[in-house]
Amino acid sequence: MPALRRIARLSIWKFENDALPGAVDRLADAIAEPLLDKKYAERERNASER
């Protein structure tokens, strides 16, 4: 049985305080409806298992 491994991903963004509402809106939109081509969706869904 292959050894299991954990993969941690960290993203750090910097922006001005007055830009926070717009940044959160764009991030929420990207999470809710990602612009990922269906052709690559399954590959990305399983990326952390490689």
PyMOL Python script that loads the backbone (N, CA, C, O; Angstrom):
from pymol import cmd

cmd.read_pdbstr("""\
ATOM      1  N   MET A   1       0.851  -1.180   0.000  1.00  0.00           N
ATOM      2  CA  MET A   1       0.000   0.000   0.000  1.00  0.00           C
ATOM      3  C   MET A   1       0.897   1.244   0.000  1.00  0.00           C
ATOM      4  O   MET A   1       1.792   1.353   0.838  1.00  0.00           O
ATOM      5  N   PRO A   2       0.672   2.170  -0.916  1.00  0.00           N
ATOM      6  CA  PRO A   2       1.524   3.354  -0.973  1.00  0.00           C
ATOM      7  C   PRO A   2       1.348   4.231   0.264  1.00  0.00           C
ATOM      8  O   PRO A   2       0.269   4.306   0.852  1.00  0.00           O
ATOM      9  N   ALA A   3       2.431   4.884   0.634  1.00  0.00           N
ATOM     10  CA  ALA A   3       2.377   5.788   1.788  1.00  0.00           C
ATOM     11  C   ALA A   3       1.479   6.984   1.470  1.00  0.00           C
ATOM     12  O   ALA A   3       1.490   7.519   0.362  1.00  0.00           O
ATOM     13  N   LEU A   4       0.722   7.375   2.452  1.00  0.00           N
ATOM     14  CA  LEU A   4      -0.129   8.554   2.283  1.00  0.00           C
ATOM     15  C   LEU A   4       0.692   9.799   2.572  1.00  0.00           C
ATOM     16  O   LEU A   4       1.579   9.784   3.426  1.00  0.00           O
ATOM     17  N   ARG A   5       0.400  10.857   1.871  1.00  0.00           N
ATOM     18  CA  ARG A   5       1.111  12.104   2.123  1.00  0.00           C
ATOM     19  C   ARG A   5       0.125  13.253   2.178  1.00  0.00           C
ATOM     20  O   ARG A   5      -0.926  13.227   1.538  1.00  0.00           O
ATOM     21  N   ARG A   6       0.478  14.237   2.940  1.00  0.00           N
ATOM     22  CA  ARG A   6      -0.369  15.422   3.068  1.00  0.00           C
ATOM     23  C   ARG A   6       0.239  16.544   2.251  1.00  0.00           C
ATOM     24  O   ARG A   6       1.455  16.736   2.227  1.00  0.00           O
ATOM     25  N   ILE A   7      -0.617  17.264   1.597  1.00  0.00           N
ATOM     26  CA  ILE A   7      -0.181  18.408   0.810  1.00  0.00           C
ATOM     27  C   ILE A   7      -0.906  19.635   1.348  1.00  0.00           C
ATOM     28  O   ILE A   7      -2.136  19.674   1.395  1.00  0.00           O
ATOM     29  N   ALA A   8      -0.143  20.617   1.743  1.00  0.00           N
ATOM     30  CA  ALA A   8      -0.733  21.861   2.240  1.00  0.00           C
ATOM     31  C   ALA A   8      -0.502  22.958   1.216  1.00  0.00           C
ATOM     32  O   ALA A   8       0.585  23.074   0.649  1.00  0.00           O
ATOM     33  N   ARG A   9      -1.510  23.745   0.987  1.00  0.00           N
ATOM     34  CA  ARG A   9      -1.394  24.869   0.063  1.00  0.00           C
ATOM     35  C   ARG A   9      -1.714  26.149   0.820  1.00  0.00           C
ATOM     36  O   ARG A   9      -2.683  26.218   1.576  1.00  0.00           O
ATOM     37  N   LEU A  10      -0.893  27.145   0.605  1.00  0.00           N
ATOM     38  CA  LEU A  10      -1.083  28.426   1.269  1.00  0.00           C
ATOM     39  C   LEU A  10      -1.065  29.522   0.225  1.00  0.00           C
ATOM     40  O   LEU A  10      -0.157  29.590  -0.604  1.00  0.00           O
ATOM     41  N   SER A  11      -2.046  30.359   0.266  1.00  0.00           N
ATOM     42  CA  SER A  11      -2.102  31.506  -0.641  1.00  0.00           C
ATOM     43  C   SER A  11      -2.089  32.770   0.195  1.00  0.00           C
ATOM     44  O   SER A  11      -2.825  32.891   1.174  1.00  0.00           O
ATOM     45  N   ILE A  12      -1.250  33.706  -0.198  1.00  0.00           N
ATOM     46  CA  ILE A  12      -1.166  34.976   0.514  1.00  0.00           C
ATOM     47  C   ILE A  12      -1.404  36.092  -0.485  1.00  0.00           C
ATOM     48  O   ILE A  12      -0.735  36.169  -1.515  1.00  0.00           O
ATOM     49  N   TRP A  13      -2.355  36.949  -0.179  1.00  0.00           N
ATOM     50  CA  TRP A  13      -2.664  38.083  -1.041  1.00  0.00           C
ATOM     51  C   TRP A  13      -2.506  39.351  -0.237  1.00  0.00           C
ATOM     52  O   TRP A  13      -2.805  39.382   0.957  1.00  0.00           O
ATOM     53  N   LYS A  14      -2.038  40.395  -0.892  1.00  0.00           N
ATOM     54  CA  LYS A  14      -1.938  41.706  -0.258  1.00  0.00           C
ATOM     55  C   LYS A  14      -2.781  42.693  -1.054  1.00  0.00           C
ATOM     56  O   LYS A  14      -2.741  42.706  -2.284  1.00  0.00           O
ATOM     57  N   PHE A  15      -3.538  43.511  -0.350  1.00  0.00           N
ATOM     58  CA  PHE A  15      -4.335  44.539  -1.002  1.00  0.00           C
ATOM     59  C   PHE A  15      -4.644  45.627   0.018  1.00  0.00           C
ATOM     60  O   PHE A  15      -4.584  45.394   1.225  1.00  0.00           O
ATOM     61  N   GLU A  16      -4.969  46.797  -0.468  1.00  0.00           N
ATOM     62  CA  GLU A  16      -5.306  47.926   0.401  1.00  0.00           C
ATOM     63  C   GLU A  16      -6.617  47.646   1.134  1.00  0.00           C
ATOM     64  O   GLU A  16      -7.487  46.947   0.615  1.00  0.00           O
ATOM     65  N   ASN A  17      -6.753  48.189   2.334  1.00  0.00           N
ATOM     66  CA  ASN A  17      -7.962  47.956   3.140  1.00  0.00           C
ATOM     67  C   ASN A  17      -9.248  48.323   2.415  1.00  0.00           C
ATOM     68  O   ASN A  17     -10.248  47.615   2.536  1.00  0.00           O
ATOM     69  N   ASP A  18      -9.238  49.418   1.665  1.00  0.00           N
ATOM     70  CA  ASP A  18     -10.472  49.817   0.990  1.00  0.00           C
ATOM     71  C   ASP A  18     -10.814  48.902  -0.184  1.00  0.00           C
ATOM     72  O   ASP A  18     -11.912  48.983  -0.736  1.00  0.00           O
ATOM     73  N   ALA A  19      -9.883  48.038  -0.564  1.00  0.00           N
ATOM     74  CA  ALA A  19     -10.132  47.099  -1.657  1.00  0.00           C
ATOM     75  C   ALA A  19     -10.693  45.766  -1.151  1.00  0.00           C
ATOM     76  O   ALA A  19     -11.056  44.901  -1.948  1.00  0.00           O
ATOM     77  N   LEU A  20     -10.764  45.605   0.163  1.00  0.00           N
ATOM     78  CA  LEU A  20     -11.211  44.327   0.732  1.00  0.00           C
ATOM     79  C   LEU A  20     -12.587  43.879   0.246  1.00  0.00           C
ATOM     80  O   LEU A  20     -12.718  42.725  -0.164  1.00  0.00           O
ATOM     81  N   PRO A  21     -13.610  44.714   0.266  1.00  0.00           N
ATOM     82  CA  PRO A  21     -14.930  44.238  -0.191  1.00  0.00           C
ATOM     83  C   PRO A  21     -14.916  43.716  -1.631  1.00  0.00           C
ATOM     84  O   PRO A  21     -15.508  42.675  -1.914  1.00  0.00           O
ATOM     85  N   GLY A  22     -14.257  44.417  -2.525  1.00  0.00           N
ATOM     86  CA  GLY A  22     -14.184  43.967  -3.917  1.00  0.00           C
ATOM     87  C   GLY A  22     -13.378  42.688  -4.059  1.00  0.00           C
ATOM     88  O   GLY A  22     -13.727  41.810  -4.848  1.00  0.00           O
ATOM     89  N   ALA A  23     -12.287  42.585  -3.285  1.00  0.00           N
ATOM     90  CA  ALA A  23     -11.457  41.379  -3.339  1.00  0.00           C
ATOM     91  C   ALA A  23     -12.240  40.162  -2.851  1.00  0.00           C
ATOM     92  O   ALA A  23     -12.155  39.085  -3.442  1.00  0.00           O
ATOM     93  N   VAL A  24     -12.993  40.337  -1.781  1.00  0.00           N
ATOM     94  CA  VAL A  24     -13.802  39.233  -1.247  1.00  0.00           C
ATOM     95  C   VAL A  24     -14.887  38.840  -2.245  1.00  0.00           C
ATOM     96  O   VAL A  24     -15.152  37.652  -2.432  1.00  0.00           O
ATOM     97  N   ASP A  25     -15.513  39.813  -2.883  1.00  0.00           N
ATOM     98  CA  ASP A  25     -16.539  39.515  -3.889  1.00  0.00           C
ATOM     99  C   ASP A  25     -15.958  38.702  -5.041  1.00  0.00           C
ATOM    100  O   ASP A  25     -16.559  37.720  -5.477  1.00  0.00           O
ATOM    101  N   ARG A  26     -14.786  39.113  -5.534  1.00  0.00           N
ATOM    102  CA  ARG A  26     -14.176  38.389  -6.659  1.00  0.00           C
ATOM    103  C   ARG A  26     -13.754  36.986  -6.254  1.00  0.00           C
ATOM    104  O   ARG A  26     -13.923  36.038  -7.021  1.00  0.00           O
ATOM    105  N   LEU A  27     -13.201  36.847  -5.040  1.00  0.00           N
ATOM    106  CA  LEU A  27     -12.806  35.526  -4.559  1.00  0.00           C
ATOM    107  C   LEU A  27     -14.031  34.625  -4.411  1.00  0.00           C
ATOM    108  O   LEU A  27     -13.992  33.455  -4.792  1.00  0.00           O
ATOM    109  N   ALA A  28     -15.112  35.165  -3.862  1.00  0.00           N
ATOM    110  CA  ALA A  28     -16.339  34.380  -3.696  1.00  0.00           C
ATOM    111  C   ALA A  28     -16.884  33.932  -5.049  1.00  0.00           C
ATOM    112  O   ALA A  28     -17.331  32.794  -5.195  1.00  0.00           O
ATOM    113  N   ASP A  29     -16.847  34.823  -6.035  1.00  0.00           N
ATOM    114  CA  ASP A  29     -17.310  34.454  -7.380  1.00  0.00           C
ATOM    115  C   ASP A  29     -16.447  33.347  -7.972  1.00  0.00           C
ATOM    116  O   ASP A  29     -16.964  32.416  -8.590  1.00  0.00           O
ATOM    117  N   ALA A  30     -15.132  33.446  -7.783  1.00  0.00           N
ATOM    118  CA  ALA A  30     -14.217  32.442  -8.332  1.00  0.00           C
ATOM    119  C   ALA A  30     -14.436  31.080  -7.685  1.00  0.00           C
ATOM    120  O   ALA A  30     -14.305  30.048  -8.343  1.00  0.00           O
ATOM    121  N   ILE A  31     -14.765  31.076  -6.408  1.00  0.00           N
ATOM    122  CA  ILE A  31     -15.025  29.811  -5.714  1.00  0.00           C
ATOM    123  C   ILE A  31     -16.387  29.249  -6.116  1.00  0.00           C
ATOM    124  O   ILE A  31     -16.525  28.046  -6.338  1.00  0.00           O
ATOM    125  N   ALA A  32     -17.383  30.113  -6.208  1.00  0.00           N
ATOM    126  CA  ALA A  32     -18.742  29.670  -6.532  1.00  0.00           C
ATOM    127  C   ALA A  32     -18.859  29.162  -7.963  1.00  0.00           C
ATOM    128  O   ALA A  32     -19.523  28.156  -8.212  1.00  0.00           O
ATOM    129  N   GLU A  33     -18.224  29.845  -8.897  1.00  0.00           N
ATOM    130  CA  GLU A  33     -18.316  29.463 -10.305  1.00  0.00           C
ATOM    131  C   GLU A  33     -16.948  29.586 -10.973  1.00  0.00           C
ATOM    132  O   GLU A  33     -16.686  30.555 -11.687  1.00  0.00           O
ATOM    133  N   PRO A  34     -16.074  28.601 -10.739  1.00  0.00           N
ATOM    134  CA  PRO A  34     -14.726  28.676 -11.312  1.00  0.00           C
ATOM    135  C   PRO A  34     -14.756  28.624 -12.842  1.00  0.00           C
ATOM    136  O   PRO A  34     -15.626  27.990 -13.437  1.00  0.00           O
ATOM    137  N   LEU A  35     -13.811  29.288 -13.451  1.00  0.00           N
ATOM    138  CA  LEU A  35     -13.708  29.307 -14.910  1.00  0.00           C
ATOM    139  C   LEU A  35     -12.772  28.188 -15.366  1.00  0.00           C
ATOM    140  O   LEU A  35     -11.771  28.441 -16.036  1.00  0.00           O
ATOM    141  N   LEU A  36     -13.098  26.979 -15.007  1.00  0.00           N
ATOM    142  CA  LEU A  36     -12.273  25.825 -15.333  1.00  0.00           C
ATOM    143  C   LEU A  36     -12.938  25.040 -16.455  1.00  0.00           C
ATOM    144  O   LEU A  36     -14.091  24.626 -16.344  1.00  0.00           O
ATOM    145  N   ASP A  37     -12.211  24.848 -17.507  1.00  0.00           N
ATOM    146  CA  ASP A  37     -12.709  24.091 -18.650  1.00  0.00           C
ATOM    147  C   ASP A  37     -13.061  22.669 -18.201  1.00  0.00           C
ATOM    148  O   ASP A  37     -12.273  22.031 -17.503  1.00  0.00           O
ATOM    149  N   LYS A  38     -14.217  22.176 -18.588  1.00  0.00           N
ATOM    150  CA  LYS A  38     -14.644  20.831 -18.186  1.00  0.00           C
ATOM    151  C   LYS A  38     -13.626  19.771 -18.588  1.00  0.00           C
ATOM    152  O   LYS A  38     -13.515  18.725 -17.949  1.00  0.00           O
ATOM    153  N   LYS A  39     -12.890  20.055 -19.651  1.00  0.00           N
ATOM    154  CA  LYS A  39     -11.866  19.133 -20.134  1.00  0.00           C
ATOM    155  C   LYS A  39     -10.809  18.865 -19.054  1.00  0.00           C
ATOM    156  O   LYS A  39     -10.266  17.764 -18.971  1.00  0.00           O
ATOM    157  N   TYR A  40     -10.523  19.878 -18.229  1.00  0.00           N
ATOM    158  CA  TYR A  40      -9.479  19.755 -17.213  1.00  0.00           C
ATOM    159  C   TYR A  40     -10.020  19.604 -15.795  1.00  0.00           C
ATOM    160  O   TYR A  40      -9.237  19.434 -14.860  1.00  0.00           O
ATOM    161  N   ALA A  41     -11.312  19.662 -15.614  1.00  0.00           N
ATOM    162  CA  ALA A  41     -11.906  19.643 -14.280  1.00  0.00           C
ATOM    163  C   ALA A  41     -11.554  18.385 -13.497  1.00  0.00           C
ATOM    164  O   ALA A  41     -11.155  18.484 -12.337  1.00  0.00           O
ATOM    165  N   GLU A  42     -11.688  17.226 -14.089  1.00  0.00           N
ATOM    166  CA  GLU A  42     -11.396  15.984 -13.374  1.00  0.00           C
ATOM    167  C   GLU A  42      -9.927  15.907 -12.982  1.00  0.00           C
ATOM    168  O   GLU A  42      -9.589  15.443 -11.893  1.00  0.00           O
ATOM    169  N   ARG A  43      -9.075  16.355 -13.859  1.00  0.00           N
ATOM    170  CA  ARG A  43      -7.637  16.356 -13.569  1.00  0.00           C
ATOM    171  C   ARG A  43      -7.346  17.245 -12.357  1.00  0.00           C
ATOM    172  O   ARG A  43      -6.588  16.850 -11.470  1.00  0.00           O
ATOM    173  N   GLU A  44      -7.929  18.418 -12.312  1.00  0.00           N
ATOM    174  CA  GLU A  44      -7.719  19.335 -11.196  1.00  0.00           C
ATOM    175  C   GLU A  44      -8.348  18.802  -9.915  1.00  0.00           C
ATOM    176  O   GLU A  44      -7.795  18.986  -8.831  1.00  0.00           O
ATOM    177  N   ARG A  45      -9.491  18.147 -10.028  1.00  0.00           N
ATOM    178  CA  ARG A  45     -10.170  17.592  -8.859  1.00  0.00           C
ATOM    179  C   ARG A  45      -9.287  16.563  -8.167  1.00  0.00           C
ATOM    180  O   ARG A  45      -9.336  16.421  -6.945  1.00  0.00           O
ATOM    181  N   ASN A  46      -8.486  15.851  -8.938  1.00  0.00           N
ATOM    182  CA  ASN A  46      -7.635  14.802  -8.389  1.00  0.00           C
ATOM    183  C   ASN A  46      -6.183  15.234  -8.229  1.00  0.00           C
ATOM    184  O   ASN A  46      -5.332  14.397  -7.928  1.00  0.00           O
ATOM    185  N   ALA A  47      -5.878  16.494  -8.418  1.00  0.00           N
ATOM    186  CA  ALA A  47      -4.491  16.971  -8.389  1.00  0.00           C
ATOM    187  C   ALA A  47      -3.807  16.704  -7.052  1.00  0.00           C
ATOM    188  O   ALA A  47      -2.620  16.380  -7.026  1.00  0.00           O
ATOM    189  N   SER A  48      -4.519  16.832  -5.961  1.00  0.00           N
ATOM    190  CA  SER A  48      -3.889  16.639  -4.654  1.00  0.00           C
ATOM    191  C   SER A  48      -3.604  15.174  -4.354  1.00  0.00           C
ATOM    192  O   SER A  48      -2.897  14.875  -3.391  1.00  0.00           O
ATOM    193  N   GLU A  49      -4.126  14.270  -5.139  1.00  0.00           N
ATOM    194  CA  GLU A  49      -3.902  12.842  -4.917  1.00  0.00           C
ATOM    195  C   GLU A  49      -2.663  12.329  -5.635  1.00  0.00           C
ATOM    196  O   GLU A  49      -2.287  11.169  -5.469  1.00  0.00           O
ATOM    197  N   ARG A  50      -2.027  13.180  -6.430  1.00  0.00           N
ATOM    198  CA  ARG A  50      -0.838  12.745  -7.168  1.00  0.00           C
ATOM    199  C   ARG A  50       0.413  12.921  -6.380  1.00  0.00           C
ATOM    200  O   ARG A  50       1.498  12.601  -6.866  1.00  0.00           O
TER     201      ARG A  50
END
""", "prot")
cmd.dss("prot")
cmd.show_as("cartoon", "prot")
cmd.util.cbc("prot")
cmd.orient("prot")
